[in-house]
Amino acid sequence: MSDLNNLQARRARITVVVALLCSALAISAGLAQATSKAQASNPDEESIRKFFQARDDDKSTRYLAAFRDLNDDGIPEAIVYLIGRQWCGSGGCPLFILQKSSGSWKVVTSTTITNPPIRVLDRKLNGWHSLGVWVQGGGIQPGYEAELRFNGKTYPRNPSVPPARRAAKGLAGKVVIKDADNPKPLW
């Protein structure tokens, strides 16, 4: 009889453990769905994702995005840092500046070999804020902050050569992409 009681007690404990695991999985799935919905809750960010999905089919690509009004027209531009095999090299990854245009986005600039932190600087040239990006790797040691100034049409495409230049020490601005530690999946 005691063997039967022990078996019943074990089954009861297993049932409780299975029920707890199922509850935990259900909660986890609910949180994952809530996170996915939160990522897509910003219509600008969702449209940025679709914009880059049309240009990249690598399901491992990640991104970081910030929305700031770079030209003081009241409409935020998108500052997008892409991380992926087809995008990055030993010197860093590309930074895209996109501007809203007829309900979509147009590329203002694609700058290669950038690294966070990425800053919007207080300094302006030709009506647009300058940007600060970290440059390091690919033979550039030690790293430094490069200042990207708007020339009236675009920002420099490579922060390690002119017209980009080393940023002056103490140049005022705000970090918009701090680091690449928590990028979001593009897909």
SVG drawing of the C-alpha trace seen along z (x, -y; Angstrom):
<svg xmlns="http://www.w3.org/2000/svg" viewBox="-2 -77 48 79">
<polyline fill="none" stroke="black" stroke-width="0.4" points="0.0,0.0 2.8,-2.4 4.3,-1.8 0.9,-2.8 0.8,-6.0 4.4,-6.9 3.5,-6.4 0.4,-8.6 2.3,-11.3 5.0,-11.3 2.3,-11.6 0.7,-14.5 4.1,-16.3 4.7,-15.7 1.3,-17.0 1.9,-20.2 5.4,-20.7 3.9,-20.2 1.1,-22.6 3.6,-25.2 5.8,-24.8 2.8,-25.2 1.8,-28.3 5.3,-29.7 5.4,-29.0 2.0,-30.6 3.2,-33.7 6.4,-33.8 4.5,-33.5 2.2,-36.3 5.2,-38.5 6.9,-37.7 3.7,-38.7 3.5,-41.9 7.1,-42.7 6.5,-42.1 3.5,-44.4 5.5,-47.0 8.2,-47.0 5.6,-47.5 3.6,-50.1 5.6,-53.0 4.4,-53.5 7.7,-55.2 9.8,-52.4 7.5,-49.8 7.9,-51.6 11.7,-51.7 11.7,-48.0 9.7,-47.4 12.0,-49.8 15.1,-47.8 13.4,-44.4 12.8,-45.3 16.6,-45.7 17.8,-42.8 16.6,-39.2 19.1,-38.1 16.9,-37.1 19.8,-37.6 20.1,-41.4 19.5,-43.7 19.1,-47.4 18.9,-50.3 16.9,-53.4 16.4,-56.9 14.1,-59.6 15.3,-63.2 14.5,-66.3 17.9,-67.0 16.8,-69.9 14.4,-71.7 11.4,-71.3 9.3,-69.7 9.4,-66.2 11.8,-63.7 14.4,-62.0 15.3,-58.4 18.9,-57.6 19.3,-53.8 22.3,-51.7 22.2,-48.3 24.1,-45.3 24.4,-42.2 26.7,-40.1 26.0,-42.0 26.3,-45.4 29.3,-45.4 33.0,-45.0 36.0,-45.2 35.7,-48.9 32.0,-49.0 28.5,-49.1 26.5,-51.6 24.5,-54.5 21.6,-55.6 19.9,-59.0 16.4,-58.8 13.9,-61.6 10.2,-61.2 9.0,-61.6 5.4,-61.1 4.6,-58.6 7.8,-56.6 11.5,-57.2 14.3,-58.4 18.0,-57.9 19.7,-61.2 23.0,-59.4 24.5,-56.0 27.7,-56.3 30.0,-53.3 32.3,-52.0 30.5,-53.7 30.2,-52.6 28.2,-53.8 27.9,-56.0 26.1,-58.1 25.3,-61.7 23.2,-64.5 25.5,-67.5 24.2,-71.0 26.4,-72.4 24.5,-73.0 25.7,-73.5 23.4,-74.1 20.4,-73.9 21.1,-70.4 22.6,-69.2 26.0,-67.6 26.4,-64.0 29.1,-62.4 30.0,-58.8 32.7,-56.6 35.4,-55.4 37.6,-52.5 38.7,-49.2 39.7,-48.2 43.2,-49.6 42.0,-52.7 43.5,-52.6 42.9,-54.3 39.3,-55.2 38.0,-58.7 34.7,-60.6 34.2,-61.9 32.1,-64.9 29.8,-64.5 28.7,-67.9 25.8,-68.3 27.0,-69.8 23.6,-70.9 22.7,-67.6 24.2,-64.8 26.5,-63.8 30.0,-62.3 29.8,-58.7 33.0,-57.6 33.8,-59.1 37.5,-58.3 38.3,-60.5 37.6,-64.2 35.2,-65.9 34.5,-64.1 36.9,-65.2 37.8,-64.5 35.2,-66.0 36.5,-68.8 36.9,-67.9 33.8,-68.8 31.5,-69.3 28.0,-69.6 25.3,-67.1 23.0,-64.3 23.6,-60.5 20.8,-59.0 22.3,-55.5 24.4,-54.6 25.7,-51.2 25.0,-48.2 24.2,-45.9 20.5,-45.5 19.6,-45.7 16.2,-44.7 15.6,-42.1 14.9,-43.5 12.7,-40.5"/>
</svg>
